[in-house]
Amino acid sequence: MIILAIILVRKNCKIAYKVTLNGNVLGYVTNKEEFTCMITNQVLNQDNQNIEVITLNEIPKYSLALVNKNTTTNEESIISILKLKADVTYKLYAITLAGEDKAYVDTLEDAKEKVNELTEKYKENLESEFGIREVYTDNMFEYKDMKYATTTKLTRNLDNQEKDEEKKAEEVKIQKAIANESIVNGVIFTTAPVSGRISSRYGANESIRNHTHKGLDIAASNGTPIYAAADGVVTYSQYNNGGYGNLVKISHGNGVESYYGHCSKLYVKVGQTVKAGEQIAAVGSTGRSTGNHLHFEIRVNGAQVNPQKYLYN
């Protein structure tokens, strides 16, 4: 009977190792040593550069078992369970701005490279500096959120923020212009071209000329900066024999032009695009002039208008 039982067992059963964890049966494996190597290679040494350390709080236990010959061992499914049971600590590098985490990268080299790129691109517009710090987490969901917060998204957010700020600044500029009635045929004049004393107003009749004054004279010291009164394109920048001396003309669109005469120096060239408040020349007394001052004109479709309706009012 014993011999018969042994024959039946050999025919219908096989030897395997039962794997348990915390008293729970995970399944069966064929070779204990080979499976231990699988745990080391696939669970404890996962191929992820963000993983700092992996630990199994409970080591699987093995016991010999006699199982049906048709029973399939399930090494891969047990490995999957052990991966879920393992405690994983992830490490990334945070790109910070004003001490707040804004994006995450995999390595310190990546972090340094990105900080240099971001600093170069946004240094003119940000008051705070970018920084780097190590970040650790053992929360899988938090880790996935970090991987989702890329520097590409940070760049996009900063670009949108810049656009929003520019839009707000433009809206403020328009509102100020409307309040000050500083819009000429759709062109916003926001910047007084020079700081000084008005020495001759538009329409004045004076002995130094045989016609009414067609511009505005602002007396200032030689070399005082002259700024573009509005955004536009330089159409003239040279000495003028008609009495203006060194003259800059800027076209602002919609038939609107501004003239800056008697300059001592010219800092812009024809075809150059300028922004309101950008220095274009310096005060002087070139041409038909009796002293250092800026002769400033605004023209609409070639006709002079009173600049004081829009600036210096």
C-alpha positions in Angstrom: 0.0 0.0 0.0 2.8 2.4 0.8 4.6 1.6 -2.4 1.3 2.1 -4.3 0.8 5.5 -2.6 4.3 6.6 -3.5 3.7 5.7 -7.1 0.3 7.6 -7.2 1.9 10.7 -5.6 4.8 10.7 -8.1 2.3 10.3 -10.9 -0.1 13.1 -9.8 1.9 15.5 -7.7 5.1 17.5 -7.7 7.2 19.3 -5.2 7.2 23.1 -5.1 7.8 25.9 -2.6 4.9 27.7 -1.0 5.6 31.4 -0.5 3.9 33.2 2.4 4.1 36.8 3.6 2.8 37.8 7.0 1.1 34.4 7.1 -0.7 34.9 3.8 -0.1 32.5 0.9 1.2 34.4 -2.1 1.6 31.3 -4.4 4.1 28.7 -5.4 7.5 28.8 -7.0 9.6 26.0 -8.5 13.1 27.0 -7.3 13.6 28.9 -4.0 17.2 30.1 -4.9 16.2 31.4 -8.3 13.1 33.1 -7.0 15.2 34.8 -4.3 17.4 36.2 -7.1 14.2 37.4 -8.9 13.2 39.4 -5.7 16.7 41.0 -5.6 16.7 41.9 -9.2 13.1 42.9 -9.9 11.8 44.1 -6.5 14.8 45.5 -4.6 16.8 46.7 -7.6 14.1 48.3 -9.9 15.3 50.1 -13.0 14.2 53.7 -12.0 16.8 56.5 -11.5 14.4 58.2 -9.1 14.4 55.4 -6.6 16.6 56.1 -3.6 15.9 53.0 -1.6 13.6 49.9 -1.5 12.8 47.8 1.5 10.7 44.8 2.3 9.5 45.1 5.9 8.7 41.4 5.9 10.8 38.8 4.1 8.8 36.1 2.2 9.0 32.6 3.8 9.3 29.3 1.9 8.1 25.9 2.8 8.1 22.6 0.8 4.8 21.6 -0.5 3.3 18.8 -2.5 1.0 20.2 -5.2 -1.0 18.8 -8.0 1.1 18.1 -11.1 -1.1 20.5 -13.1 -0.6 23.3 -10.6 1.2 26.2 -12.3 3.8 28.1 -10.3 3.3 31.8 -10.3 6.6 33.6 -9.8 5.7 36.7 -11.8 2.5 37.4 -10.0 4.2 37.0 -6.7 6.9 39.4 -7.8 4.1 41.9 -8.7 2.6 41.5 -5.2 6.0 42.1 -3.5 6.5 45.2 -5.6 3.2 46.6 -4.2 4.2 45.6 -0.7 7.7 47.1 -0.9 8.4 50.5 0.7 9.9 52.7 -2.0 11.5 56.1 -1.4 11.9 58.3 -4.4 14.3 61.2 -4.9 14.0 64.1 -7.3 15.4 67.6 -7.6 13.0 70.5 -7.2 13.5 73.8 -9.2 12.4 76.5 -6.7 11.4 80.1 -7.2 11.3 82.3 -4.1 11.7 79.1 -2.0 8.7 77.4 -3.6 8.9 74.2 -5.6 7.9 74.9 -9.2 9.2 71.9 -11.2 11.1 68.6 -10.7 13.9 66.9 -12.6 15.7 63.6 -12.3 19.3 64.6 -11.6 21.4 67.3 -10.1 23.0 67.9 -13.5 19.6 68.4 -15.1 18.6 70.8 -12.2 21.7 73.0 -12.7 21.2 73.1 -16.4 17.6 74.1 -16.2 18.2 76.7 -13.5 20.8 78.3 -15.7 18.4 78.3 -18.7 15.5 79.7 -16.7 17.7 82.4 -15.0 19.0 83.5 -18.4 15.5 83.7 -19.9 13.6 85.3 -17.1 16.2 87.3 -15.1 14.9 90.7 -16.3 11.3 90.0 -15.2 11.7 88.1 -11.9 12.6 89.6 -8.5 13.3 86.2 -6.9 16.0 83.7 -7.9 15.7 80.1 -9.0 17.1 77.5 -6.7 17.6 73.7 -6.3 16.7 71.3 -3.5 16.6 67.6 -3.0 13.1 66.1 -2.5 12.2 62.7 -1.1 8.9 61.0 -1.0 7.6 57.5 -0.3 4.1 58.3 -1.7 3.6 56.9 -5.2 0.9 59.5 -6.0 3.0 62.4 -4.8 5.9 61.0 -6.9 3.7 60.9 -10.0 2.6 64.5 -9.4 6.2 65.5 -9.2 7.0 63.8 -12.5 4.1 65.6 -14.1 5.4 69.0 -12.9 8.0 69.4 -15.6 10.2 72.4 -16.5 8.3 72.6 -19.8 5.1 73.3 -17.9 6.9 75.8 -15.7 8.2 77.7 -18.7 4.8 77.8 -20.2 3.3 79.1 -16.9 6.0 81.8 -16.6 5.4 82.8 -20.3 1.7 83.1 -19.7 2.3 85.0 -16.5 4.5 87.5 -18.5 1.8 87.9 -21.1 -0.8 88.5 -18.4 1.4 91.1 -16.8 2.1 92.8 -20.1 -1.6 92.8 -20.9 -2.4 94.3 -17.5 0.3 97.0 -18.0 -1.1 97.8 -21.5 -4.6 98.1 -20.0 -3.3 100.4 -17.3 -1.5 102.4 -19.9 -4.6 102.8 -22.0 -6.7 103.8 -19.0 -4.2 106.4 -18.0 -4.1 107.7 -21.6 -7.8 107.9 -21.7 -7.9 109.7 -18.4 -5.3 112.2 -19.5 -6.7 112.4 -23.1 -3.4 111.2 -24.4 -4.6 109.3 -27.4 -4.0 110.8 -30.8 -5.9 109.1 -33.6 -5.6 105.8 -31.8 -2.0 106.2 -30.8 -1.2 106.3 -27.1 1.3 109.0 -25.9 2.5 107.9 -22.5 6.0 109.5 -22.1 7.0 113.1 -21.8 10.0 113.2 -24.2 12.2 115.3 -21.9 12.2 116.8 -18.4 12.5 120.5 -18.3 10.7 123.9 -18.5 8.3 124.8 -21.3 9.9 127.8 -22.9 7.6 128.3 -25.8 4.1 126.9 -26.3 2.3 125.8 -29.4 0.7 128.7 -31.3 2.9 131.3 -29.6 3.9 134.5 -31.6 7.4 135.5 -30.9 10.0 137.8 -32.4 12.4 134.9 -33.1 10.1 133.5 -35.9 7.8 134.9 -38.6 5.0 132.5 -37.9 3.1 131.0 -35.0 5.0 128.3 -33.1 4.0 124.8 -34.5 5.4 122.8 -31.7 6.4 122.8 -28.0 9.8 123.9 -26.7 11.1 122.4 -23.5 14.3 124.0 -22.2 16.8 121.6 -20.6 20.6 121.2 -20.2 22.7 120.1 -23.0 22.9 116.3 -23.1 19.6 115.7 -21.2 18.1 112.4 -22.4 15.2 112.6 -24.9 12.7 109.7 -25.0 10.2 108.4 -27.5 6.8 109.7 -26.6 5.1 106.6 -27.9 5.9 103.3 -29.6 6.8 103.6 -33.3 9.4 103.3 -36.1 12.1 105.8 -36.7 11.7 107.4 -40.2 14.3 110.2 -40.0 17.5 110.6 -37.9 20.0 113.1 -39.2 20.8 116.8 -39.5 18.0 118.8 -41.1 18.7 122.0 -43.0 15.2 123.4 -42.5 16.0 124.8 -39.1 15.5 121.7 -36.9 19.2 120.8 -36.7 19.7 117.2 -35.6 16.2 115.8 -36.0 14.4 112.5 -35.2 11.0 111.6 -36.7 9.0 108.6 -35.4 6.0 107.2 -37.2 3.4 105.8 -34.8 0.9 104.5 -37.3 -2.5 105.9 -38.3 -0.8 108.9 -39.8 0.6 110.1 -36.5 4.2 111.3 -36.2 6.4 112.9 -33.6 9.3 115.3 -34.2 12.3 115.9 -31.9 14.5 118.8 -33.0 17.7 120.7 -32.1 19.3 117.5 -30.6 23.0 117.4 -29.7 23.2 113.6 -30.3 21.1 111.0 -32.1 21.0 107.5 -30.8 18.6 105.8 -33.2 18.7 104.9 -36.9 16.0 104.9 -39.7 14.0 101.7 -39.6 14.6 101.1 -35.9 11.6 100.1 -33.8 11.4 102.0 -30.5 9.2 101.7 -27.4 7.7 104.6 -25.4 10.3 105.7 -22.9 13.3 104.5 -24.9 16.1 107.1 -25.2 16.4 108.3 -28.8 18.5 111.5 -28.6 20.0 114.2 -26.3 19.0 117.8 -25.8 21.1 120.3 -27.8 20.9 123.6 -29.7 21.7 122.6 -33.3 20.0 124.2 -36.3 18.0 127.5 -35.8 18.1 127.7 -32.0 18.8 130.3 -29.4 19.7 127.8 -26.5 19.5 124.2 -25.4 16.0 122.9 -25.7 13.9 120.2 -27.4 11.5 121.3 -30.1 8.7 118.7 -29.9 5.9 118.3 -32.5 3.0 115.9 -33.0 1.6 115.7 -36.5 -1.5 113.9 -37.8 -1.5 113.3 -41.5 1.2 115.9 -41.9 -0.6 118.7 -39.9 0.8 119.9 -36.6 -1.4 119.6 -33.5 -0.9 121.0 -30.0 1.3 118.5 -28.1 0.0 119.9 -24.8 -3.4 118.4 -25.4 -1.7 115.0 -24.9 1.5 115.6 -22.9 2.7 118.2 -20.4 -0.9 118.9 -19.4 
